[in-house]
């Protein structure tokens, strides 16, 4: 099934079931008013929403309406834990080569970054950019998990994945390089994150939800209507189960925990493109000694989307413009 | 006023108003069933709870009962953002000297660490330790803030502080050194955090809630009934307002955001003691070349508490034992 959260003036919005073709929706309130309530009580409520989804995909249902992604908050508008991985080592290798970084990784241990989860941004909302000279995007996949006890195996962790999303992990590169060198993770490097309008159960991905614990889909990224890249999720160096097991090594993961993949990156980046500006700039620097691609400019419009084998958009699109920040003060 | 959250089988527990002397409590459900609901609607609900608190402190009220910290969850059992600072530079200096660390700080920019907030541990609950050779504690103060718009000034940020708490920031030092060198912040270094049983409005601190934006209270730490340290919060190198302003430089902070101070540390550490094992071990190493204080042992009992000028415990105590972790699998 496919789920979205509409704006209704509240912090958590109202949960919708969306048709597979993303054209129609119906309110989920009778089963679960919000995504948070659903994810906390998945076993009891998800089957009833699945039945509603089946009816919606079969034909007209009472109360259905046209689905409008511009009305959406993030599918889970806020949550209690968001962790982003850097699960495509290829991206790190390119960055380290271009900028002579020496990240002291431990072989076998994935990079995971604890992130803020109090204020996700809507998928089609104008995005206020506080600094217009070092902003970047990162196209990623993510999963939402159910309660997962401390020290669970990768197999148990994988069995706790309930929903899949896409996201633009907006990044400020000047802060990122500074904070990475300091060692304590990202604060000013990562303003609000933007998830795609629709979260889907893994079965909606068909064979692209692969037995190897990875998502075999292209992440299609365009900037101002022009192709930027379409790297595929299959090259993740760890499976979702492995990433979650490392995260939960000595702590419980509570229902609603979101795990992102990190920017999707392929070894054939020169052919398939990148999912972030920094990687493209790094490739340019490696090849010519200089980067010509610019960081985000005010007015830039970005689109992130993934399509199934049948050509259907799976999650809808993150489709947003970057605008000047205006202080409320 | 003083507030606590009792266990009731739910994820968010039930909110209580607690008497100033921490002996009596009354249910807050008629005003706000949970701390999350209170903090999201502070302006409307806090005055009514304050009135209830005033009545409770004046004499018997209908429905009051004896307050038992062992029945408590964290005052805010989970939230949407927890950030811990390292606001006592003295602690960092000691660690860097002892272990020849070279943390690349930028002058004027405080260290802030994004942390998980999905699974706080109860203040008196046995704490399961997955590894018994590198566990540590950190005695800290923390504040809970209301909605704070992006790019607010330190003064505006300070005005959004609603509640004050204490905490034990449980830390795994072997992971911490590894993760600090990698640069992406803390994951396995920081299992569940343990807040004291009672959150209080700043006025409950009297003059210890100082005009300089710091908490002028001793953090009293004991290990197995023996004094370990009582460093004072007044030596914070940034005020709470300054820390929050840096955190919110390019993003909104949403109601319920918790900001911790980092381990309390004083220049007179040799006299007043430390609030964590690592600092004491570092001081031993600097002085003798070796550390004799051991990391946490199974069965260790820790207590963290702060007292007002009148000798009254302000927040109650984090008072817990470290026990072997038993897998649920």
Interface residues (C-beta under 8 A of the other chain):
Chain A: X11 X40 X78 X79 X80 X81 X83 X86 X103 X104 X105 X106 X109 X111 X112 X113 X114 X115 X116 X117 X118 X119 X128 X130 X131 X149 X150 X151 X152 X153 X156 X172 X178 X179 X180 X181 X182 X183 X184 X185 X186 X187 X188 X191 X192 X246 X247 X249 X250 X251 X252 X253 X254 X256 X257 X325 X327 X328 X329
Chain B: X11 X40 X78 X79 X80 X81 X83 X86 X103 X104 X105 X106 X109 X111 X112 X113 X114 X115 X116 X117 X118 X119 X128 X130 X131 X149 X150 X151 X152 X153 X156 X172 X178 X180 X181 X182 X183 X184 X185 X186 X187 X188 X191 X192 X246 X247 X249 X250 X251 X252 X253 X254 X256 X257 X325 X327 X328 X329
